Amino acid sequence: MNKKFICFHLGARSHYLIPTAMEQGGKLAGLITDTWISSAICRTFLIKVPLRQVRSLSNRYCDKIISKHVSSYSLSFIFFELYLRIAYQQEWSRILFRNRVFQQKTVNELRKFPNESTVFGTSYTSLEVFKAAKKRGQRTVLFQIDPGYREEEIVSQLVEQNTYNCPTKWEPAPDSYWHSWREECGLADCIMVNSVWSKNKLTEQGISPSKICVIPLPFKLEDKHLNFKKEFPKFFSESRPLRCLFLGTLSVRKGIHLVLNVAEYLKTYPVEFVLVGQSELFGASLELSNVTYKGVSTRAETDLHYQLADIFLFPTFSDGFGLTQLEAMAWQLPVIASTNCGKVVEHQINGIEMASCSTESLAESVLEILQNPSFLQFMSANCIPTVKQFCLERFSKELSGLL
């Protein structure tokens, strides 16, 4: 019997990386998602809409996945999102209601697939679907995107200590969110994580190590990456400073306060910091002379940010993997990273592994680059070979082992 996956998730999650790998391996029975824009005409129209939330819908498609394998609620879910924004002012209320409605719709779609298919869901949106799957006698696999409640404890502790000058908008999840998650984990036959870091944190919460499978995320190199030639200056100066890029949510969890602390500490050095992504901080926190905040960027703008940078900063306190590490290295950009994420950085080979998740360690790492600019070229040359190790073919094969 050719066993296959029924994959379901909200949003475009890593641009449909997992269902793409399933499709490539001939193991995708179907993808159930909220929005899928298969029409090229519609996508062309959406990309020209000035409102970012609407424009982002143009990314709800992947040409590597056959559209007949996709079930979505496109128009109804778009109107539902508008309703959520009007009816629910509190973000966690919107998240919980959205997750509940998506699961209800997914349970109805599940009935259209054969019972022998393995149900593959994403953490925090799988409980009701797994309940229905178990009644049908189906195998369930949970993709755990982060270390779960342990990660929230880490962030809560950081916010409580308040040892940084970064007022944050972050709020903890309600108890019901974590109660549902624990039930979800209990119903999963297998829990897939992307790093040993996540596995260790889950076992700390009482989940059996034998139930957890570590499969690192993949990255597909494109011609634009392979044809790009990265160059670095022989030295850094006021006219050509060291360009440090932070790309992702500007959050305490991802260590944005460490970046801002280092920017303050190095304000007399030829170093500039470019921040890209949605911010969980209040605006005043970003008002430093050597810091430029670009906001949320398009895919094309993101590529340009990687190309212009000299080093990528990833001082996270907790991350399920940290795909931006591979995205940066695909542009031959060395990475400074903590160890609280997927293992991508090889110390002084393709980047610098921070000795600790602290302002001091990050500052030392940046200064090491500043004082030895030729080191960047050496590490840059090792980035593409690193990314090739995280290929889609390997990921697809390892996924198939979960059936």
C-alpha positions in Angstrom: 0.0 0.0 0.0 1.3 3.5 -0.9 0.8 5.4 2.3 0.3 9.1 2.1 -0.1 12.2 4.2 -3.1 14.5 4.7 -1.4 17.7 5.6 -3.2 20.7 7.1 -2.1 24.1 8.3 -3.1 27.7 8.6 -1.2 30.2 6.4 1.7 29.6 4.0 4.0 28.3 6.8 7.6 28.5 5.4 6.0 28.9 2.0 4.4 25.4 2.0 7.8 23.7 2.6 6.4 20.6 4.2 3.6 19.8 1.7 6.0 20.6 -1.1 8.4 17.9 0.3 5.5 15.5 0.6 4.4 16.2 -3.0 7.9 15.8 -4.3 8.2 12.4 -2.6 4.8 11.3 -4.0 3.4 11.2 -0.5 0.8 14.0 -0.4 -2.8 12.8 -0.4 -4.0 16.3 0.1 -3.3 19.7 1.6 -6.0 21.4 3.6 -5.4 25.1 4.3 -7.3 28.3 4.8 -6.5 30.2 1.6 -5.1 29.1 -1.7 -5.0 31.4 -4.7 -4.5 29.2 -7.7 -5.4 31.8 -10.3 -2.4 33.7 -11.6 -4.6 36.6 -12.6 -5.9 36.9 -9.0 -2.3 36.8 -7.6 -1.2 39.5 -10.1 -4.1 41.7 -8.9 -3.4 41.1 -5.2 0.3 41.9 -5.4 -0.6 45.4 -6.6 -3.0 46.1 -3.7 -1.3 48.7 -1.4 -2.8 47.2 1.8 -0.1 44.8 3.1 -2.6 42.3 4.6 -4.3 41.9 1.3 -1.1 41.9 -0.8 0.3 39.1 1.3 -2.5 36.8 0.0 -0.6 36.7 -3.3 1.9 34.3 -1.6 -0.9 31.8 -0.8 0.1 29.5 -3.6 3.0 27.2 -4.5 3.6 25.9 -8.1 5.3 22.8 -6.7 2.0 21.6 -5.3 -0.8 20.4 -7.7 -3.8 22.5 -7.0 -6.2 19.6 -7.3 -4.5 18.2 -4.2 -5.5 21.3 -2.2 -8.7 22.0 -0.3 -9.1 25.6 0.9 -11.8 28.0 2.2 -10.3 31.0 0.3 -13.1 33.5 0.0 -15.0 32.5 3.1 -11.8 32.6 5.2 -10.8 36.0 3.8 -14.2 37.4 5.0 -13.8 35.6 8.2 -10.5 37.3 8.8 -12.1 40.7 8.2 -14.8 39.8 10.8 -12.1 38.8 13.3 -10.4 42.1 13.1 -13.6 44.0 13.6 -15.1 41.7 16.3 -12.1 40.8 18.4 -9.7 43.5 19.6 -7.6 41.2 21.8 -5.1 39.3 19.7 -5.3 36.0 21.7 -9.1 36.0 21.3 -8.6 36.2 17.5 -6.0 33.4 17.5 -8.1 31.0 19.6 -11.3 31.7 17.5 -9.4 31.4 14.2 -7.8 28.1 15.3 -11.2 26.7 16.4 -13.0 27.6 13.2 -10.1 26.2 11.0 -10.2 22.9 12.8 -14.0 22.6 12.5 -13.7 23.1 8.7 -10.7 20.7 8.5 -12.6 18.0 10.3 -15.3 18.2 7.6 -12.7 18.0 4.8 -11.0 15.0 6.4 -14.0 12.8 5.7 -13.2 13.1 1.9 -9.9 11.3 2.3 -9.2 7.5 2.8 -8.8 6.3 6.3 -5.3 4.8 5.6 -3.8 8.2 5.1 -1.6 9.6 7.9 -2.9 12.9 9.3 -0.1 15.5 9.6 -1.0 18.7 11.6 0.7 21.7 13.0 0.9 22.4 16.7 -1.9 24.5 18.3 -4.3 23.9 15.4 -4.7 20.1 15.5 -6.6 18.9 18.6 -10.1 18.5 17.1 -8.7 17.1 13.8 -6.7 14.5 15.7 -9.8 13.5 17.7 -11.7 12.9 14.5 -8.7 11.1 12.9 -8.4 8.8 15.9 -12.1 7.9 15.6 -11.3 6.9 12.0 -8.4 4.8 13.1 -5.8 7.0 11.5 -2.2 7.6 12.4 -1.4 11.2 13.6 1.8 13.2 13.3 2.2 16.5 15.1 4.6 19.1 13.7 5.7 20.9 16.8 6.9 24.3 15.6 8.6 25.4 18.8 9.5 24.0 22.3 5.9 24.5 23.5 5.1 25.8 27.0 8.8 25.8 28.0 9.4 28.5 25.5 6.7 30.7 27.0 8.3 30.2 30.4 11.6 31.4 29.0 10.0 34.6 27.5 7.9 35.2 30.6 11.1 35.1 32.7 12.8 37.6 30.4 9.9 40.0 30.5 9.6 39.6 34.3 13.3 40.3 34.8 13.0 43.4 32.6 16.8 43.8 32.4 16.6 45.6 29.1 15.2 49.0 27.9 12.7 47.5 25.4 9.0 47.8 26.4 7.3 44.9 24.7 3.8 44.2 23.5 4.2 40.5 24.1 1.4 38.7 26.1 1.4 35.2 27.4 -1.1 32.7 25.9 -4.2 31.8 28.0 -4.2 28.6 30.0 -6.8 27.1 27.7 -4.2 27.3 24.8 -1.7 25.2 26.7 -4.4 22.7 28.0 -5.4 22.1 24.3 -1.8 21.7 23.3 -1.1 19.0 25.9 -4.2 17.1 24.7 -2.9 17.5 21.2 0.5 16.0 22.1 -1.2 13.1 23.9 -3.2 12.3 20.7 -0.2 12.4 18.4 1.4 9.1 17.6 4.6 10.9 16.7 5.8 14.5 17.3 8.1 16.0 14.7 10.5 18.8 15.8 13.2 20.5 13.8 16.0 20.7 16.5 17.5 18.9 19.4 16.8 22.1 21.3 13.1 21.6 20.9 13.3 17.9 21.7 15.1 18.5 24.9 12.6 21.2 26.0 9.6 18.9 25.2 11.1 16.1 27.3 11.5 18.5 30.2 7.7 18.8 30.0 7.2 15.1 30.3 6.9 14.0 26.7 8.6 10.7 26.0 11.8 11.1 23.9 10.8 8.0 22.0 7.7 9.8 20.7 9.8 12.7 19.3 11.5 12.7 15.9 14.0 15.4 15.0 14.0 16.4 11.3 15.7 19.7 10.5 14.0 22.0 8.0 15.2 22.1 4.5 16.1 25.0 2.1 16.0 25.0 -1.7 18.8 26.9 -3.3 17.7 28.8 -6.4 19.7 30.2 -9.4 19.5 33.6 -7.8 21.5 32.4 -4.9 24.0 30.4 -6.9 24.6 33.3 -9.4 25.1 35.9 -6.7 28.7 36.9 -5.9 29.2 38.1 -2.3 31.9 40.7 -1.7 33.2 42.3 1.5 35.4 45.4 2.0 39.0 45.0 3.2 38.2 47.1 6.2 35.2 48.9 7.8 35.0 52.7 8.2 32.5 55.4 8.9 31.8 55.6 5.2 31.4 51.9 4.9 30.4 50.4 8.2 29.9 46.8 9.1 26.3 46.0 8.2 24.6 43.8 10.7 21.1 42.4 9.7 18.4 41.2 12.1 15.5 39.8 10.1 12.4 38.3 11.8 9.9 39.3 14.5 11.5 42.0 16.6 10.8 40.2 19.9 12.4 39.6 23.2 12.3 35.8 22.4 14.4 36.4 19.4 16.9 38.6 21.3 16.1 41.9 19.8 17.0 43.6 23.1 20.5 42.1 22.9 20.8 43.6 19.4 19.7 47.1 20.6 22.0 46.8 23.7 24.9 46.0 21.4 24.0 48.9 19.1 24.1 51.3 22.0 27.4 49.8 23.2 29.0 50.1 19.8 27.6 53.5 18.8 31.1 54.9 18.4 32.3 52.1 16.1 31.8 51.8 12.3 28.8 49.4 12.7 25.2 49.8 11.6 22.2 47.6 12.5 19.4 47.0 10.0 16.2 45.5 11.5 13.5 44.0 9.3 10.2 42.5 10.4 7.1 43.0 12.5 7.9 44.7 15.8 6.7 43.7 19.3 8.5 46.7 20.7 7.2 50.2 21.3 8.7 52.6 18.8 11.0 54.6 21.1 13.1 51.5 21.6 14.4 51.7 18.0 15.6 55.3 18.1 19.3 54.8 18.0 21.6 56.6 15.5 23.2 53.4 14.2 19.9 51.5 13.9 17.6 51.5 10.9 14.2 49.9 11.2 12.8 48.8 7.8 9.4 47.3 8.9 7.9 44.3 7.2 9.4 43.6 3.8 8.3 41.8 0.6 10.2 38.7 -0.6 12.2 40.9 -3.1 13.1 43.4 -0.4 14.1 40.6 1.9 16.5 39.2 -0.7 18.1 42.7 -1.1 18.6 43.0 2.7 20.5 39.7 2.7 22.6 40.8 -0.2 23.6 44.2 1.3 24.4 42.8 4.8 27.8 41.6 6.0 26.7 39.5 8.9 23.3 38.0 10.0 22.3 38.2 13.7 20.3 35.4 15.3 20.7 35.7 19.1 17.5 33.8 19.9 16.5 32.7 23.3 14.3 29.9 21.8 13.5 28.9 18.3 12.1 25.6 16.9 14.7 25.8 14.2 15.5 29.2 12.7 15.1 28.9 9.0 16.4 32.4 8.5 19.9 31.0 9.3 19.7 29.0 6.0 18.1 31.9 4.1 21.0 34.1 5.1 23.6 31.5 4.2 21.9 30.9 0.8 23.1 34.5 0.1 26.6 33.6 1.4 26.0 35.6 4.5 27.7 34.3 7.7 25.6 34.0 10.8 26.1 34.9 14.5 23.7 32.6 16.4 22.9 31.3 19.8 22.6 27.6 20.5 18.9 27.8 21.4 17.7 26.7 18.0 18.5 24.4 15.1 22.1 23.5 14.6 23.2 25.3 11.4 26.2 27.4 12.5 29.6 25.8 12.7 31.7 28.0 14.9 34.3 30.0 12.9 33.5 27.9 9.8 30.2 29.5 8.5 29.6 31.9 11.3 30.0 32.4 15.0 28.3 30.5 17.8 27.6 32.7 20.7 29.2 31.5 24.0 26.0 32.6 25.8 22.8 34.3 25.0 23.9 37.7 26.3 24.7 41.2 25.3 28.4 40.6 26.1 28.7 37.5 23.9 26.9 39.2 21.0 29.1 42.3 21.3 32.2 40.2 21.4 31.1 38.3 18.2 30.4 41.5 16.3 33.8 43.0 17.4 35.6 39.9 16.3 34.2 40.5 12.8 34.9 44.2 12.9 38.6 43.6 13.9 39.1 40.7 11.4 37.1 41.6 8.2 39.0 39.1 6.1 37.4 36.4 8.2 34.0 37.1 6.6 35.2 36.0 3.2 36.4 32.7 4.6 33.1 32.0 6.4 31.0 33.2 3.5 32.7 30.6 1.2 31.4 27.8 3.5 27.8 29.0 3.6 26.5 27.5 0.3 28.0 24.0 1.1 26.2 24.2 4.5 22.8 25.0 2.9 23.2 22.1 0.5 23.3 19.7 3.4 19.7 20.8 4.2 18.2 19.7 0.9 14.6 19.1 0.1 15.3 15.5 -1.0 16.7 14.5 2.4 13.8 16.2 4.2 11.3 14.4 1.9 12.9 11.0 2.6 12.9 11.6 6.4 9.3 12.7 6.3 8.3 9.5 4.5 9.7 7.6 7.5 6.9 9.0 9.6 4.2 7.3 7.7 
